[in-house]
């Protein structure tokens, strides 16, 4: 594993993201909505040993993160998985499907976060029907997106502090419960009697993996990082490690303080710890912290989806109508409307656990591509030194991804297949429309599409 003392400097973008800011960017991307919403679903699958699938998911995420660390430091101007696929496989359809899988995972994730927002956390503040609230939430996110809401690093630092603080508060409250003689530490080693521990861990790991996704979007800011070949691997592995430790602590805390049956299936499970602790902390206050985390994740993901859609449209990968922008705001309003409508349809099509599993399935396709790409591109030499992952890690990354894919239910596969089928149809229609009078076609610069279109605004 080697890191560079210098990196290519031929970029029009300002390298302003230091290693510490990059660490906080990645940590903020990973932390938040998943753990706030899915702990109850994990308890339903695995019982009291909630921390086990979280630890397993962390290890699996680290495997693929090693491939991202190598490819990002090797190609610090690249824009992500679609570009890596294009460099490795030289098949436009393959690289398109990898990029579209990222987009489909994004709109599905926004739908899942809308359901998380409108669940028990919102219910502690307002007595409103969940489904209409989720749809209204998506409209509000779209309006903020259209106004030009940008993801600044300063705001990300603030949100990260709020998210970490809310999770550490749960750990502290569980310690209070345990300290006064309540709770049951033995539950952290108890597995659900409904199936074997291995089957339960694998099923729960699919959902737990959703809590770790987000690190892959950091590839989009590599071109703005200071000495990315040196700072990126440290920030990536450090961010994932800190998030993993916090998640495992939360899993231990929840199991200790609350019986698994009490939180199983809840979309506001951490509220149960607040209620059991009964230290005078209003449920609505903690709900507000959780809602901030969920809303921030939804907004950032929605911004990424609309910009990725816009970027793919400007490069001829999606219909050009998706590249239309508002004259004054200069925001991609058609892309915002379309991605929001897709998220609304997905909200109506499934529950939070199903949508989270669909996101994971789509991203596993991306991760398999990236882990294979890093091996294929080993023969491609670059002039600067870069991080190099031990060969066994991307191999294990592929195996782990395939293992998680085998745990997906038929309905999840069907939903993902429909989304990808829509992508293939759009790809075919766009290619046909872009052919010239003699059947020629404008060449597509996938590197620019991914690095500029997927770039957070």
N, C-alpha and C positions, 0 to 999 in steps of 0.2 A: 504494500500500500504506500504510494508515494504522493506527496503533495507538491505543488509548484511554489517556487519563490517568485514567479511572475506569471502573468497570464496575458492573453491577447488584449491589446488596448484599442483595436480598430472598431470602435462602436460609437454611434452618434448619441447614445444615451449617457447620461451622467452616472458615474459609478458612485452613488451616494449611500448605499446600504452597507453599513459596517457589519462585522460579524455578530455583534450583540443585537443589532436591530434585526438581522436576518434570523437569528435564533428566536427572537420574540415573534417575528412574522410567522415562522413555522409553528411555534408553540401555540400561537393564537389561532392558526388555521386548524390544528388538530384538536385542541381542547374545545369543550363546549357542548353543543346541542346533543350529540349522540349519547354521551354519558348521562346527561340530565334527563333524557327521555326513555332510554332503553334498559336501565337497570332492572326494572320490573320484568321485562321480557326475558332477560338473562336468568332471573330467579325462576321464572316459569319453566325454563329449559333445563337448568342445571341444579336447582335447589339453593342451598345456602352457600355453596362454594362459588360465589359469583366472581371472585378474584381470579379463579383458574382460567376461564376462557379469556379474560382480559389479558392475563399474562401470556397465554398462547397467541392471542392476536397481536400482541406487541412483538413477539419473536418473529411472527410471520411478516409483519410490517417492516421490521428491520432488514429482513432478507431482501425484499424488493427495494428498500431504501438504499442498500449498498449498490444496486444497479443504477439507480438514479444518481447517486454520488459519483460514480465513475463516468456516466454519460454526460452529466451536466458539467463536470470539471474538464472533461475531454473536449466537449463542444459548448463552451460557456455562452455562445450566442444562440444556441438552439432553443426552440420554444416548447419542447416537451415530447410526450410519447409519440405523437404523430410524426414529428420530424425524425426521431430516432428510428421509427419503423420505416420511413422513406429511405433513410441512409442505409439501413440494413437490408431491406427486402426489395427495394426498387420496384414496388408494385403500387401504383396510385390507388387502386381500390382498397388494398390492405391498409395503407396509411390513412386513407379516408375513414375506413371503418374504425380504426383505432381512435382517430380524432372525434368521430361521431359518437363513439362509445363514451368518451369523456363528456361530450355535450349531453347525451341522453342520461348519463349518471347525474349530471348537474341538475337538469330539470326535474328528475325524479327525486333528488335530494331536497330540492326546494319544496316539492309537494309534501314529502315526509316531514320537513321542518314546519310547514304550515299546520299539519295535523298535530305535531308536538306543541306548537304555540297555542292552539285552540283547545287543548285538553285540560287536564287538572290544574296546571299552573294558572292558566287564564281563569279557570273556574273559581279559584280562590279569590279572584278580584271582581269578576263579573259573572252574573248568571245568564249566559247566552248559549244558544245551541252551538255545538262544536263545528259541524260541517259548514254552516253559513259563515261562522267566524273565520274558518280557515280560508274560505274563498275571499272574504273581505280583506283578510290579511295579505293575500297574494296581490290583490288590487293595490293596496297601500304600498307594498314593496315595489310594484311596477311603477307607481307614480313617483316614488322616491328615486328609483333608477332613472326614469325619464328626465327628472329634474337635473340629473348630472351628479348624483351623490358619488363621491370618490372614496376609495379606500386609502386613507393616509396612514403612514406608519405611526404617527403620534396617536391617532384614534385607535389603531390596532393595539398599541401598548396599553391604553386605558381599558379596552375591552378584555384584554388578556388578564389584567389584574383583577377585574370584576369576576371573570370566569373562574380563575384559580382560587380567588377568595371564597366564592360560593362553594366550591368543592372542598376546600380545606375546612370550611365551617362545618360541613357535614361530618368530617372526620373528628373535629373537636366535640361536636354534639354527641357523637357515638361514644367518645371517651367519657363524657359526663354521664351518660346512661350506664356505662360499665362501672364507673367509679362509685355510683350510689348503690351498686349491687343488682341492678337490673340487666337486662340483655343476656346473651348467651354466646360466649366466645366459641363454644364447640360447634356452632352452626357453620362456621367457615370451612369445616371439613365434611359437611354433610351434603350428599348428592341426592337428587330427586329419585324416588323409588320407581318412577314411571318407566325408566329405561336405564341401560348400563351407564356408568360414569363416562366411558369413552364416547359413547353416542351422544350423551348430553353435552359434553365439552365441545365436540365438533359442531353440533347444532347451535350451541350458544356462541361459539367462536365466529360463526358467520355474522351474527348480529354485533358481537363485540368488535369485529373488524371495522364496522361502520364508524366506530368511535375514533379510529386511528386514521381514516382517510382524510385527505387534505394536504398531507405533506407533498404529494405529487405536483400540486399547483405551484410549489416554490420554484420549479424549473423555469417558470415564466419570468422570474425576476433575476435570473442568474446574470443577465447582461448588465444589470444595474448594481450588482454587488461588487464591493471592493475586494480584489484578489479572490475571485470565486473559487479557484482551484485550492486555496488554502482555507477559506472561511466556510464554504458551503458544506463540506462533509461534517465539520465540527458542529455547525448550526443544525444540520439535519438530524444527526444522530443524537445530539444533545437535546433538541426539542422533543424528539420521539421518546427518549429515555425519561425526561422529566414528566411528560404526559403519561407515560406508562406507569411510573411510580405513583403519581397522583391517582390514576384510575384504580390501581390495585389497592391503594389505601381506602379509596371510596368503597370498593367492593367489599373489603374486610369490614369497614365501618357499618355499612348498611346491613350486612348479614348479622353482625354482632348485636345491633340495636333493634332490628325488626325481623320478625319471622318471615321467611320467604313467601308463605301463602298470603301474607298481608300486602305484599307489594307486587306479587305476580300479576302481570298484565297491566299494571298501572302505567299511564303515560306521564305521571308526575310523582315518581317513586321517592325522590329525595325529600319531598314534603312529609312523608311518613316519619322520617328520622327527626325532622323539626317538631312534629307533633308528639312523638314519643318522648323526646328530650324534655319538652315542656319547661323551658327556661325563660319563658316570657317573650320569646322572639315571635312576632306575628307571622302567621303563615303567608299573609299577603306580601310581606317584605321579602321573604325568601323567594316567593313566586315571582316577584318583580325582577330579582337577580337572574332567575332561570329564564324568564321571558326575554331579558336583554341579551343573554347568551344565544338563545334560539333565534331571535330576530336578527341579531348581527350576523349569524351564520347564514341565514336565509338571504339577507340582502347581499352579502359578499358573493355568495354562490350565484344569485340571480344576475349580478353585475357581470361575473365571469361568463355565465351562459350567454348573455346577450352580446357581449363583446366577442366571444368565440364564434357565435353565429354570424355576426357582422364580418369578422375577419375571414371566415370561410366563404361568405358570399362575395366579398370583394376580390377574392382570388379564384372565383369561378367554381368553387366546390359545392356551393348551395345556390339556389335561385337568387339572381341579382336584386330582386325586390327587397330581400332581407338586409340589404346594405343601405336602404334609405334612412336619412337622418333628419331630425328636427332642425329647421333653418336657424333658430335662435340658440337652442340649447346644445346643438351638435351631438345629440345622443341618438343611438340607433333605435328609433321608436318602433319600426316594424319588427325588428328582432326581439325587442322587449315584449311587444304584444303577443307575438307568436309563441315565444318560450313561456310566457305567463299562461296562455291558453292551454298549452300542453300540460303544464303543472296543474292547472285546474282540473283537467280531465283525469290526470293521475290521482289527484285527491279523491275523486269520485270512484276510483277503480279499486282501491285497496286500503288496508289499515297501515299504521306506522311500521309495524314489523315487516310486512310484505314489501313495502316501498324501500325500507332500509336494506332488505335482502336483495332487491333488484339493483340498487345502487352498487352493492358489493359485487354482484355477479358481473355487471358491466365493467367495473373497475378491475376485476380479476382478469377479464379479457385483455385490458390495457396492460396490466402488470405482467401477464404471461408474455405479451409482445415485447415489453421492455426488457425482461430478463433474458429472453432469447436474443434480442438485438444486441445486448451488451457482449454476448459471446460471439455473435457474427462479426461485430465491429472490432474485435480484438486485432484483426489483421490490418485495420486502418490506423496508421501511425500519425501522430500530430507532433508539432515541434516543441510544445511546452510539456512539462511534467504535469501529471494529474493523478488523482486518486485511482487506485486499481483494486477492485474487490477480488478476494480469493475466489477462484473459479467455482468452488463448491457452493458459494452463497447464491448466485443466480440460478444454479441448478436446483438447489433446495427451494428457491423462490418459486420456480415453476412447479415443483412437486407440491408445495404447500398450496399454491393457487388452485391447482387441479383438485387437490383434496377438498378444499372449501367448495369448489364448484359441484362436487358430487353430493354435497349436503343440501343443495338447493332443491326446493320443491317444484313440481311441474308448473304450477301457476306462475312462479317467479320466472322460470325459463320462458314461458309463453309471453309474459309481459315484456321481457327483454328482447325476445325475438321479434315481437311486433314493432318495437322501437327501432331496432336495427333494420328491419324490412323497410320501414318508412325511409330510413337513411339511404338504403340502396336505391329505392325508387327515385328519391330526390337527386341522388348522384347521377343516375342514368338520364333523367330528364335534363339536368343541368349540362351534362356533357353533350347531349344531343342539341340543346339550344345554343351551346357555345361554338358548335362547329361552323366553320366558314362556308362560303358557297361551294368550295371544292372539297368539303369534308375535312378541312384542316381545323385545328383546335388551338386556342391560345394556350401556351405552356403555363403550367401552374407552379408557382414558387411556394412550395409547402413550408419552407423555412420561414419566409416572411409572413405567411398566413398564420402559422402557429405562434411565432414570437411576437407579432404585432396584434393579431386578432384576439389571442387568448390573454394578452397582457392585461392585468388589472388596471382600470383607468385611474 
